[in-house]
Amino acid sequence: MNKNELVAAVADKTGLSKADSGKAVDATFEAITDALKDGTEVRLVGFGSFVVTNRAASEGRNPRTGETIQIPASRQPKFKAGKGLKDAIN
């Protein structure tokens, strides 16, 4: 499912127009992104949790040349599915 399909599904389930559903989906993504930027965990009970983890700097290899390269430290978003989502899928 892509974003347009998600917007259409939200419009069908809520009775909102596609334009309003698109704004709601965009606002939801923006709110989650802003919270993660601030280092706040986003916990949606029954669905899952979004968190930011720190990845340490490491050493890797360029597969073409075999040359050793330095991979800088970074912050990575992670999602952990909640019990309700796991139960719905299984």
N, C-alpha and C positions, 0 to 999 in steps of 0.2 A: 504494500500500500504506500503510495506516495502522498505528498502533502495535499494535492488537489483532491485525491480520493478521500483523505481524512476530512477535509473541509466539507465535501459532499455528504459523507456519513454523519458528521455532526449536524449539518443542516437537516438531513432526513430525520434524525432522532429527536431534534429539539424543535423543529418547525420554524427555525430561523431562516432568513435568506442566506444564500451562499456568501454574499458580501459580509453580512454580520457574523456568520460562522467563521469566515476567513479572519476577520478582526479578532474574534475570540481565540482562535488557534494561535495566531501570531502573538497575542498578548500573553497567552499561557507560556509559549516558548520563550518569550522575552523575560517574563518573570522568573522562570527557572534559570535561565542564563545569567540574569543579574544576581540572583541569590548565590549561584555557584561562583561567580566572579568575586563576590564578597567573602567567599569561604564558608558560606552557610550550607548546611545539608538540607535538601528538599525531601521531605518524607510524606508520601501520599499513602495513607493507611489503606491496606488491601490491594494496592497496586505495586508500590516499590519505592526505593530511595535512590536519589541522585546525590553523589558525593564527589569531592575533588580529592585526589591523592597526589602525593609528590613522587615523582620518578627521579631517582638519583642519576647523576651523570654516569655514562658508561663508555666503554670502548667497543667499536664495531669494525667491520671490514667492508670495504667497497667490493662488491661481488665481481666487478669487471676487472679491476686491477689488483685486488688482494691487498691494497693499501689499508693500513690501520687508520681509522678516523675517530674523532672524539664526538660522542653524542651528548649534547648539553642536557642538564637537568631541566625538567619541565613539570607542569601540573597537568594531570589527566582527569577528565570527567569519567565517572564510573556509574553504572546502574546496577542495582541489585533488586531482582524481582521479589515482590512480597508474596505472602502465603495465598492471598485471594487470587492473584494472577496465576500463580503456579497451579492452584487447584482448578481454575477455569480452563487451563490448557490441557491438563492431564485429565 
